[in-house]
């Protein structure tokens, strides 16, 4: 570590009160840039905008670094050079004249209806003890579009089977009502009557959990535990589709949109603060339409005749 970099790390620790982990992250970004300019024979106080652009090109194209990681790296280096400027190590900050690369828009992945149906049918054929719980989880995630944290925090009192509605407490404890399907209702009732009491008996705590979904020890389900359950579903059914709570949430929203649901309704069901967040599903729906077109239209993949 050179002297300016060492001084900067001390500045972050003592004056900015950054954590050791954050400082290490900054240091790695700075080291990566210094490694590049040393290889190019450029002194740190002679760096210009073109050198920075070349560095970004190498990082993105040759080293396959994501745009988001490059943005973070640029932020760290911009801050570092601000420090160097204040200490008179450099005459200006060239990072102030170069824009960070725009992040790629990562559109959510959604399963086709046929994939959902096959996955659910095959999971229901399992014979192990936790099948009924896992089936209820799959059905409810897809039928309600609930977030992972919302499903894990779900209590028995929040469920109204008469109206088939769930009172969900989302981000910022914001409350909303979400309907669920008859197939989800059947799976939930089966799990609650035949498996949940067995799981609850394994919990020897004085106060039993009131959460609807429990882990194999009868304790409240965590988000990490939920993610693990879905990975287990993949291995037990043989359907490896990157199954994740968010994937089923995205699938729920996409299927609603494809079948004519209003975007404002989907916004309300998902608990989005802004319609702009929900707007991403219009792209997903269009992409799905394009995929289906190219799959089924006979001349979609034929090359034009010159």
Protein Blocks (a to p, Z undefined) as FASTA:
>chain_A
ZZklmmmmmmmmmmnopafklmmmmmmmmmmmmmmmmmnopafklccfklmmmmmmmmmm
mnopafklmmmmmmmmmmmmmmmmmnopafbdfklmcccddddddddddddfklmmmmmm
mmmmpcbfklmmmmmmmmmmmmnopafklmmmpcfklpcfklopacdddehhiacddddd
fklmmmmmmmmmmmmmmmmmmpmcfbdcfbfbdcfkopacdfklmmmmmmmmmmmnopag
hiafklmmmmmmmmmmmnopafklmmmmnopablklmmmmmmmmmmmmmmmmmmmmmklm
pccdZZ
